[in-house]
Amino acid sequence: MVTFMVETFLTRSEAVANLVFRVLLYLAYRMMVVKSGLSDGLKKRLGEKDYVAEIKIRGGYGRIFILKNGEVFSKKNFTGKVDVSMVFTDSVTAVKLMTSPRNSLAQINAMKNFRVDVQGDEQNTIHFMQTLNMMSGQSSPPPYGIDMGDGLIRYVSNTNGGPVFVYVREGKIIRITPIEFEDGDGASWTIHARGKSFTPPRKGTVNPYVFGLKSLVYSEDRLLYPMKRVDFDPNGERNCANRGISGYERISWDEALDIVASEIKRVKREHGPGAIMNGSGSHHTWGNIGYWLSAKTRFMNSIGSSHVVHNPDSWEGWYWGAMHHWGNSIRNGATDTYGTVEDCLKEAEMIVFWSSDPESTSGVYGAFEGTVRRQWAQSLGIKMVHIDPYYNHTAALLGGKWIAPRPDTGNAMALAIAYVWITEDLYDKDYVAERTVGFEKWRDYILGKEDGIKKTPEWQEKETEVPGRVVRALARQWGTKKTYLSPGGWQDLAAHAAVPPV
């Protein structure tokens, strides 16, 4: 509460924050002087390097810290050359990040949003930041985890298959379970629809492979140290023909690093820097190795390489596609599926799962949160239709009408449904006129004016082997009911797109 009051006061008074910032910098200097006289460890650390570091507000007040011959000196508003520079965008941000208790999330967000920037020689920068941590008693990370008794500590991990509790005793994982929410956690949301109330369970779900993570960690096949093929000599015979045949032997990290370094030099010497390929994952996110904003990018730039750029195949693709499709890029271009859950439960009369089996394809980064939501829809009597050659798990769980076209013939069925909508006047003309382009040409193709072939439900029978009467009945129900379409996988409830009555 006190922290909240202080932050609120500082936010509303830039002048006060400026004053506090000046005081904090001076106190940091005095503490460094005093503690270095009391702590042999800190005094020894100050003698490790000589450099000039500054902490300041961009375009405003600042103070330098001069480390020289094991002593520290300080000046304010220094205009000379510095070796390390920590710059805050404003004094409010600076005070929040420099006062206890330390908020790691606030620090990360400040860096990601460029509200604090640290520049300078890498070794000096690390040395100065670690020295500041020692000054504030934060040289080691704070303890975390919950003591469950009998030497058992419970941690929380957010795997890419769902959040879990990890129980550890004496440094060894004992078990992994789906997370369960307690009274002190946030309240669950509730949806009221058609006289019923729906609240998700107070526990998480996980993808099945999550239960194998403990076995993965302790697998005898896991590589814990560098290995080299027994008949591979980087300075002699390499025996490339034996790849995948001959065995491996353990080597030291120093030997492994020497081999990698020598191979980089050899490839550059014999083939040029362009022969070294540098590729990253698609995501422009943070990380130590492999991401765009990482140490690896800097390393590859220093040695020279051919950079391979991925296509925008994930949220980056959604982001740019959404600018054209939705007109905005909120949530990185992905629709808010929680909003469609409530709308679907309140309004939908039918859900069409087309090539969609969310019970078995719930998503790479998801679990089974959507299962209970689909069961809610089932309990409300919402009609379910499943279009899939395979009687999939979702159809088996929820029941409903199963339509089984031959594989790869769904396009013909879609054209036949459109034929019924057009000829029986079951589509929203205002929406088509205001929100679409090229409808007339497409309509002429459906009606056979372009190629002389009407795309009727009977026409599609030869392709799909689904009776025309079934497709016509589906099209009429779809065209007269509030229908949600669930295409493909990764669904939370039923759909990525809502198809209103047409």
N, C-alpha and C positions, 0 to 999 in steps of 0.2 A: 504494500500500500504506500509506504514511504517512497519507494522507488518510482511508483506511478505518479505521485504528487510532484516529485522533483522533476521528472521528465516533462510533465504537463507545464510546470512553471517555466522550465527552460525553453520549451517550444514556443511559449507565448512571449518570451522576452529574449531577443537576440543579444541585447546589451548585457544582460546578466550572464548569458552563456559566454560572451566574449571575456568578461571579467573572470569567470570561473576557469576558462581555458588558460588564461595567463597565469593564474594561481597554480593550476595543475602542472604546468610546464616548469615553473620555478620549484615547486615541491619535488618534482621528479629529479631535478638537478641536485637539490639539497639531500634527498634520500640516497642518491647515488654516491654522493660524497661521504655521508655518514655511514652507510652500510658497507662501503668499501673499506672503511677503517675498522669495522667490527667483524667483517667476514673475510677470511683468507681466500675463500673460494671466489668471491666477487672481485677481490683485489687482483687475484691471479688472472681472472677473466678480462679485466680491464687492461691488463698488460699484454694480452695476446695480439691485439691489433691497434694500429694508429689510424684514425680517420675522423672526418668531420660529418656529423649527422644533424639534420634539422627536422623539426616538427612544426608545421605552420598551417594557417588557413590560406587557401588559394587567394592571392591578391591581398592578404591581410597580415595580421600579427604572426610572428613565429619566434622560435628560440633554437639556437644551435647547441650541440653537445660535442665538445672536442675531447676525444680520447687520445692521449699521448703519454707514452712511457709509464703506463699504469695509473695515470691520474686523469681526472675529468674536469674540464672547465666549461663554462657556458656563457653565452652572450645572447641578447635579444635583437631581433630585427637585423640579422647579419646579411650582408649583400654579396659576400665573396663566394668562392667556389666551395661546394659541398660534395661529399662522396655518397651520402645516403640522404634521400629526401622523402619524408612522409607528409603528404599534403591532403588535408580535408577540404571538402567543398564549403563547409560552414562550421561555425563554432558549436551549434547544437549537436550535430553529428559527432564532432570531436569529443565533446564532454560525455556523451552517452557511451561512446566506445572506450573512453579512458577511465571511467569510474567503475567501481565494483558494485554488484557482482558482475563478472564478465558474462556477456551474452554472446555465445558463439554464433547463433543464428543471425543476430544483428550484425556481427562482423562480416559474415559471409554475404549477407544481403547488401551491405555497404560496399563491399568489393565488387560484387556483380553489377551493382548499379552505379559504379564509378564515383561513389561519394567519398572514397578514400583511395589514394594511390601511393604506392611505394616504388621508388626508382633508385637505381644505383648499382654498384658492383654487387654481384650476387652474394659473395662470401661476406662482404661487409654488411650488407642488408640483413642477412640471416643472423649474423653476430649481434647486430644492434637490436633486432626484434627479440631475440632470445634474452638479451641482457635486460630489456624492459620487462619481460615476463618474470625474470628472476627478481627484479625490484619489487614487483607486485605480488610476489609469492606464488606465481602461476607457472613455475618452471616445469611442472608436471600436470597432466590432465586431471581434472576432478574425478573422484570416484563415481562410478555409475553401476547400475544394476540393483536389484532388490534382494536382500538376504532372506531366503526362504527357510533358514534353519538347517541344522545338520550339515553345515558347510556347503549348502546348495545356493547358488546365485542365479537369479533369473534376469535375463537380458531380453531386449526387444530388437528384432531385426526385420527390416522391410525388404524381403526377398522380391524378385521380380515375378513371383507366383503367389504373393499375398503376405501380409504381416504375420510374424510368428513370435512366440516366446521360445527362447533358447535357454535351457537349464544346464548350468555348468558346475562341476565340482572338481576342485584341484586342477583347473585348467583343461578339463576334458568335458566335451559335450555329452550329457547324459540322455537328453531327449529334446525333441523339437515338436511344438504343438501350435495349432492356430491360436491367435491372440484372442483373449476374452476380456471384455470391457468390465470395469468395476464401477462402483457407485461414484467414485471420484472423477471418473472420465466424463466427457461431454454427453449430454442427453441425446438420445436417438430421435430421428425425425419420424413423423407420422403423417400418412396420407389418408384423408377421408374421402371415400368414393362410394356412391350408390348405397349409402346406409351402413357401410362397413369401414373399419379403421385398420390400417396396415402399418406395422412398425417392424423394421428388420431385426433379426436376432442380435443379442448383445455379445456376439462373437464373430470373428472373421472366418473366412473360408480360404483355402489354399488350393493351388493346382496339385495334382497327385505327385508330381516329381519332387515337390518340396519335402515330402516325407522321406525321400531318399538322400537329402542333403547331408545328414549325419554319416551315412555310409560313404558318400562321395568324399567327405573330409578325411575319413580314416581308411579310404581304399588303399589296398596294397599296390595298386597300379598308379597311384597319384605320384607325380614327379615332385620331389621335395628339394632337389639339388641338381646341378648341371650334369648332363650325361653326354658322352661322346661315343660314336660308333667305334668298336674295338679296332677295326682295320682302317680307320681314317687318320691319315697323317697330314695335317695342314701344310707341312713343309716338305712333304714327299709324296708317296703314293696315296691317292685318295680312295681308290677302289669304289668309284661311284656305282658300278654295276651291282654292288652288294647292298645297296640301300634297301631296307626292308627285309634283308636276309640275315646279315650278321648282327650280333648282339651289341649291347652297349655297356659302357663302364662309367663309373662315377669319376668326375674330375672336380678340382677346386674351382671356386668362383674366380680366382685370379687367372687360372688357366683358361677358363671359359671367356673371360673378358679379353684376354690376350688374343684368343682365336678370332673373336668377333672383330676386334680392332684391326687385326692383320688382314682379315678378309675385306673389310671396308677399304683399306689402303690398296690391296691387290686389285680389287675391282675398279677402283678409280684410276689406278696406274695403267691397267691393261685395257680398260674399256671406256674410261671417262666417267664423270659423275652422273651422267644421264642413265647409266646402267643400273643405278641404285633406285629402286622403286619405293616411293613413300606414299602409303595410303592410310586414310583414317576412316573411322566409322562415319555414318551419315550425320550423326547428331553433333550440333555445334554447342556442346555442353562442357562443363568443367571436369577435370580429372587430371591425374598425374601423368598417365601414359595413354596414348591412343586417341585422345579427343583432340578437337581442333585447338582449343585453348589449353595447351599442355606443354610440358617440357619437351616432349618428343618433337613437336613442330620446330621449336628453337634448335634442337639438336640436328634435325635433318637439314634445316637451313644452313647450319654451320658447316656441314660436310658436303652439301650439294646433292641433289637428287631429282628424279622425275616425280613430280607430285601427281597422284591420281585422284581425281575428284569424283565422288559418287554422285549419282543422280539424287534429287530430293525425294527419297522414297518413304519417308515417314512423316513426322510432324512438320518438317520443312515443306514437304509437298502439300500437306493439308493447309499450311499457312498461306502459301502463294495461291493455291487453288481456291481457297476460301475468299480471297480478295475478289475473284471473278464470280464465284458462285453465290456467296452470301453478301458480299459487299463490305466485309470486315474480317478481321483476323483474330477475334476474341477466342481465348482458350486455344491458341495456336491453330485455329481453323477448325477444330473439332466441335461438333455440336454438344450442348449440355444434355447428356443423356438422363440426368436426374429430372430435368424438366419434362422430358417426354414420358417418363414413368407415370407421373401424376396425371398428365393429360390422357395417356392411354387408358389408365384405370377408370378415369371419369367419363371418357367420351367414346372410346373404341367399341365397335360392334363386331369387328372381325380382325384377326391378325393372320396375314399370309406369310409363312416362312418359306421363302423361295431359295432353294439351294442353301439352306440355313440350318445348322445344327449347333446352336450355342451351348448345348449341354456337353458337347465334346470338343468344341472349338471356341472356348470362352475367351481366348486371347492370350498372346504371349505374356503380357504383363498382368493378367487377371486371374481370377479364380472362379468361384461359383456364386458370386453375389447376385447374379441375375436369376438364378434358379428360383429362389423364393418369390421374386417379383413376377415371373411367368406363372407360378402357381397361384399367386393372388389373382392374376387375370383369369386363370382357369376357374377359380372359385366364384368369380363374378358371372360366369356363364358366357364369356366372350368366345365367339366361334373361332376355332383354330383350323387353318388349312396348311398342309405341308406339301410343297412341290419339290420332289427329290426322287431320283431313281432308286435310292436306298431308303428303306424304312428306318430312319435314323433314330438316335437316342432321344432327341427332343420330341419327335412324334410318338415314340413309345411311352414317354413320361406323361405328356399332356393330352394325348389322344386327339381326336378330330378327324377331318377329312384328309386322306393321303392320296395325292395324285402323283403317279410315277411315270414321267416321260422318259424316253430313251435318253441315254447320256448325250450331252452336247446338242440337244434339240430344243432347249428352252426358248431360243429366239423365235422359233416358229410359233410356239404357244403364245408368246408375248404379242406378236403381230396379230394373231387371231383374236386375242382379248381386246386389243385396240380396235379391230374391225367392228366388234360388237358395240363398243363404246361410241364409235363414230356413227355407225348406221342406226343405232337406237337412241342417239342423242343423250348419252349418259356421261358426258364429260363437261367440265367447267369452261364454258366458252370465254368468260371474262378473264379467267386466269390465263388461258392460252393466248388471248389477244394481248394482254398486258405484260406477260412474263416470259414468253417464248419467242423464238425466231425460227422461221423455216417450216412452220407447221403445215402450210398448204401443200408444199412439195411432198412432205412425208405422208400426208393424208392421201394424196393422189396415188402414191405407191401402195398404201394399204388397200385402197379401193380398186386397184388394178388398172388405173388409168395410164400408168407409166409402162407397164409390161404386159397388160392384158390378163393378169392373174390376180383374182381377188383373194385376199389373205383371210379366208373364212375359217371358222372352227373345223369345218369338214376338210378344208385344204391342209390343215396342219396334221391331220390324222396320219398321213403317210410318213411324216417325219417323226412324230412323237409317239404314235400308237396309243394316244389318249383319245377316247371317243369325243367327237365334236360336241355332243350334248353336254358332256361334263365341262368342257371349256366354256361353252356358251352360258351354262348355269353359273360358273365361277365369275365370269365377266359381268353378268347381270347383278349378282350379289355384291361384287366389288364396286360396281357403279352406283349402287343404291344404299350402301352401308358406309358408315364411318370406318375406314379400313386403314390399319397400320401395315406397312410392308417391312419385313425383316429379311434383307438380302445378305447373303454371305454369312460370315462369322463375326465374333467380337461384340455381340449384343449384350446390353445390360438388362433390358426387359424384352423387347421384341424388335425394335426397329432403329434404323438410322434415319429413316424418312417417313413422315406421316403423309398418307394419301387421303385427302379429305373426300367427302362424298362428291361425286362428279356427275 
